[in-house]
Amino acid sequence: MIDVYELIGKKDLMDLTDAEILKNKIKELLQKGEKVVVSFSGIEMIYTIFLQKSIGELYLEIEDITDLDKIEFKNLNEDEDLL
């Protein structure tokens, strides 16, 4: 499991460098054939640009579409602000 707060160390996700870190970590685990659970526990705010850079680009870069079934997102709810 990837704990985004632990990986990035920030409660507000807006930095493109941090988005790249998350994207690369997910890709690393997928390349090992692992199921990837991404937890946003502890995150207070997520900027849309962060999601576009991390998750959006990841979906464009994945060569094997079946890998998308191996990604699960947790602890994303309406309490988080998306900007």
C-alpha positions as semicolon CSV with decimal commas, in nm:
position;residue;x (nm);y (nm);z (nm)
1;M;0,000;0,000;0,000
2;I;0,114;0,352;-0,073
3;D;0,034;0,597;0,205
4;V;0,043;0,926;0,016
5;Y;0,082;1,135;0,330
6;E;0,378;0,922;0,440
7;L;0,531;0,924;0,090
8;I;0,493;1,298;0,026
9;G;0,489;1,430;0,382
10;K;0,231;1,703;0,317
11;K;-0,139;1,740;0,390
12;D;-0,198;1,960;0,084
13;L;-0,113;1,803;-0,250
14;M;-0,030;2,062;-0,513
15;D;0,336;2,028;-0,608
16;L;0,409;1,873;-0,948
17;T;0,734;1,721;-0,823
18;D;0,539;1,541;-0,551
19;A;0,288;1,423;-0,812
20;E;0,574;1,274;-1,013
21;I;0,696;1,091;-0,701
22;L;0,353;0,934;-0,650
23;K;0,320;0,840;-1,017
24;N;0,662;0,674;-1,021
25;K;0,591;0,481;-0,700
26;I;0,267;0,343;-0,845
27;K;0,444;0,249;-1,170
28;E;0,723;0,077;-0,975
29;L;0,477;-0,147;-0,793
30;L;0,277;-0,221;-1,109
31;Q;0,596;-0,325;-1,289
32;K;0,654;-0,579;-1,010
33;G;0,307;-0,719;-1,083
34;E;0,167;-0,603;-0,751
35;K;-0,179;-0,473;-0,677
36;V;-0,147;-0,110;-0,572
37;V;-0,361;0,045;-0,301
38;V;-0,316;0,421;-0,279
39;S;-0,434;0,568;0,053
40;F;-0,506;0,937;0,087
41;S;-0,557;0,914;0,464
42;G;-0,437;1,230;0,636
43;I;-0,461;1,439;0,320
44;E;-0,668;1,755;0,358
45;M;-0,653;1,917;0,016
46;I;-0,578;1,787;-0,333
47;Y;-0,526;2,025;-0,620
48;T;-0,656;1,911;-0,956
49;I;-0,317;1,973;-1,118
50;F;-0,166;1,720;-0,874
51;L;-0,417;1,455;-0,983
52;Q;-0,364;1,534;-1,350
53;K;0,013;1,497;-1,316
54;S;0,013;1,187;-1,096
55;I;-0,294;0,980;-1,184
56;G;-0,390;1,126;-1,523
57;E;-0,042;1,088;-1,672
58;L;-0,009;0,743;-1,517
59;Y;-0,321;0,626;-1,700
60;L;-0,179;0,759;-2,027
61;E;0,156;0,587;-1,972
62;I;0,029;0,242;-1,875
63;E;0,094;0,005;-2,163
64;D;-0,109;-0,291;-2,036
65;I;-0,466;-0,179;-1,977
66;T;-0,523;-0,470;-1,737
67;D;-0,285;-0,293;-1,496
68;L;-0,561;-0,038;-1,433
69;D;-0,755;-0,310;-1,250
70;K;-0,463;-0,344;-1,010
71;I;-0,496;0,014;-0,878
72;E;-0,729;0,096;-0,590
73;F;-0,774;0,434;-0,425
74;K;-0,877;0,463;-0,060
75;N;-0,972;0,741;0,178
76;L;-1,085;0,981;-0,091
77;N;-1,410;1,133;0,019
78;E;-1,608;1,451;0,012
79;D;-1,424;1,585;0,317
80;E;-1,114;1,645;0,106
81;D;-1,111;1,970;-0,085
82;L;-1,034;1,945;-0,452
83;L;-0,907;2,267;-0,609
